[in-house]
Amino acid sequence: MHVLTSHPGVFAHGLLVTLHLSAATFLLAAAVGLLLAVCRICPVRPLRLFAALYVSAVRGVPLLVLLTLFVFGLPEIGVVYSLFWTVVTAMGLYWAAFLCETVRAGVRSVPPGQTEAARALGLTFGQVLRCVVVPQALRATVQPLASLLIAVVLNSSLAAAVGVTQELTGQTVLLDQRYAQPLFTFAAAAACYVLLTLAIGRTAAVLERRLAVLR
Amino acid sequence: MLSTVRGRRRAPLAAAAAAAALVLASACSGSSDTVVPGAPAAAGKKADTSAIDRLIADEKPASASLMPAGSTAAKIKEAGTLVVGGTQTAALFSQLDPTTGKVEGFDAALSRLLAKYIIGKPDTKLVNVTAATREALLKNHSVDAVIATYTITDERAKAVNFAGPYYVDGLGIQLREDQKGIASLDDLKGRTVTTQSGSTAAAVVEERVPSAKIQLFDTNTECLQALRQGRADAYVLDQGVLAGNAGTHPDVKVVAGTYGEQPYGIGLPLDRPDFKTFVNDWLRKIEADGTWATLWKNTIGTQVPGPVPTPPAIG
């Protein structure tokens, strides 16, 4: 037990790096994923094809395989930059595929009749998006997006497998190596992850209530 | 934006996506695979495998009185193979030779010698272990013994029995051929240091150079790649393993000098104390009859300079 009490800083720092890693990954995934979602529902056929191909290909590769490909494969062709950002790139591109599908499902959940009605009322394309489609789509995707964020946070632990030892799981592995007390160290790490995901879940619930429309 | 035609069949697309995924996956497994076909052969002196084969042929099986019915050794003899936890990637100690398909090195030869001693034939089955999985595999009896540059520590001795030590190494520092300015552990301040997860090196670096950024990977291959690709400034591990790396990869070198003592033991299940005595007696025998010295000369001695060291005292 003294392993934990004498090393609170290790967990705090690990948690901070995990948060940093997850936030950067999610932002990149959001940017790429939104772009992909727009491609998937736009009327231009090649763009639709490209986005569909991207999603099916990337979604079909295990994250650890993709990480190893980026971390050990890219340097073979001369692309080397910081390990942290290499991992963020790989994870961001991976989760973008999932995010794209979530966003697309949200947009699809708005009945086409509403768009047609809005256009008939004379709203411009921008107004249709801003006042009719996006608010409703956003509401439908709050929970799926929260689930995705949870997956991003939990799977950020895979970074430890490719050398980002500063994040929570990596720090726990280091601590365990020194004191050989896997029960306490990993239980503490598990508790940290549970707290993080609980916080995300609560925030999503609050957001959903705020965005709810009483009919 | 909402006028997309939906519900179109996209079978060819799905097939293409699957193919792309396959290509991605196979490209990746190639880069991280532990067995590297066509890896560059060891530069300089090559380990003399025929001398080791002769050693194994000369090894006499243990007399039946040493293996009473019900003892661990007798059970292994009955099973017909010695299941050894090891690796295929530690040059000089236990490395797969892609041209012969055999695992060669000090540890690999030791496991074959032990199999010959117990069973009468050098029949071993190699189970790949990492520094993180060794204790667990011994505890659940997936392996009879672990011979894998396994450093004896007090913490580990609580989980497994150690026979030996059969070799003493120290931590060394590996750099890229063109690197300058790192001559000792103290020069690693603030730099990125890679090492194997589960090895003793990480704890030593953390203690001696707290400002060093530690990068952990599971295997020797990955650590070496991280160093060669410039992700890490130095690779700290047992010098014998590093010397093996330098033998197979001309673009890395080993800094002179070692830190601390890393006594290697043969890991055995904690609940088989009879087997520890048995293996210790055998180690004493091969150290006394010159087998150990011949083995060292033909494996580690091909890369580590100096005369044959005195084998460490057993127990």
HADDOCK unambig.tbl for C-alpha pairs under 7 A between the chains (distance, minus, plus):
assign (segid A and resid 41 and name CA) (segid B and resid 1 and name CA) 6.06 0.50 0.50
assign (segid A and resid 41 and name CA) (segid B and resid 2 and name CA) 6.58 0.50 0.50
assign (segid A and resid 41 and name CA) (segid B and resid 4 and name CA) 6.08 0.50 0.50
assign (segid A and resid 42 and name CA) (segid B and resid 1 and name CA) 4.88 0.50 0.50
assign (segid A and resid 42 and name CA) (segid B and resid 4 and name CA) 6.68 0.50 0.50
assign (segid A and resid 43 and name CA) (segid B and resid 1 and name CA) 6.26 0.50 0.50
assign (segid A and resid 43 and name CA) (segid B and resid 3 and name CA) 6.59 0.50 0.50
assign (segid A and resid 43 and name CA) (segid B and resid 4 and name CA) 5.64 0.50 0.50
assign (segid A and resid 53 and name CA) (segid B and resid 13 and name CA) 6.99 0.50 0.50
assign (segid A and resid 53 and name CA) (segid B and resid 17 and name CA) 5.84 0.50 0.50
assign (segid A and resid 56 and name CA) (segid B and resid 17 and name CA) 5.78 0.50 0.50
assign (segid A and resid 57 and name CA) (segid B and resid 17 and name CA) 4.94 0.50 0.50
assign (segid A and resid 57 and name CA) (segid B and resid 18 and name CA) 6.52 0.50 0.50
assign (segid A and resid 57 and name CA) (segid B and resid 20 and name CA) 6.18 0.50 0.50
assign (segid A and resid 57 and name CA) (segid B and resid 21 and name CA) 5.17 0.50 0.50
assign (segid A and resid 60 and name CA) (segid B and resid 21 and name CA) 6.14 0.50 0.50
assign (segid A and resid 61 and name CA) (segid B and resid 21 and name CA) 6.15 0.50 0.50
assign (segid A and resid 61 and name CA) (segid B and resid 25 and name CA) 6.78 0.50 0.50
assign (segid A and resid 65 and name CA) (segid B and resid 25 and name CA) 6.70 0.50 0.50
assign (segid A and resid 65 and name CA) (segid B and resid 28 and name CA) 6.42 0.50 0.50
assign (segid A and resid 68 and name CA) (segid B and resid 28 and name CA) 6.76 0.50 0.50
assign (segid A and resid 69 and name CA) (segid B and resid 28 and name CA) 4.99 0.50 0.50
assign (segid A and resid 72 and name CA) (segid B and resid 31 and name CA) 6.63 0.50 0.50
assign (segid A and resid 73 and name CA) (segid B and resid 31 and name CA) 6.27 0.50 0.50
assign (segid A and resid 75 and name CA) (segid B and resid 229 and name CA) 6.24 0.50 0.50
assign (segid A and resid 161 and name CA) (segid B and resid 217 and name CA) 6.41 0.50 0.50
assign (segid A and resid 162 and name CA) (segid B and resid 217 and name CA) 6.19 0.50 0.50
assign (segid A and resid 163 and name CA) (segid B and resid 215 and name CA) 4.93 0.50 0.50
assign (segid A and resid 163 and name CA) (segid B and resid 216 and name CA) 4.90 0.50 0.50
assign (segid A and resid 163 and name CA) (segid B and resid 217 and name CA) 5.50 0.50 0.50
assign (segid A and resid 164 and name CA) (segid B and resid 215 and name CA) 6.37 0.50 0.50
assign (segid A and resid 165 and name CA) (segid B and resid 214 and name CA) 6.77 0.50 0.50
assign (segid A and resid 165 and name CA) (segid B and resid 215 and name CA) 5.55 0.50 0.50
assign (segid A and resid 165 and name CA) (segid B and resid 216 and name CA) 5.99 0.50 0.50
assign (segid A and resid 177 and name CA) (segid B and resid 198 and name CA) 5.84 0.50 0.50
assign (segid A and resid 178 and name CA) (segid B and resid 203 and name CA) 5.89 0.50 0.50
assign (segid A and resid 180 and name CA) (segid B and resid 155 and name CA) 6.44 0.50 0.50
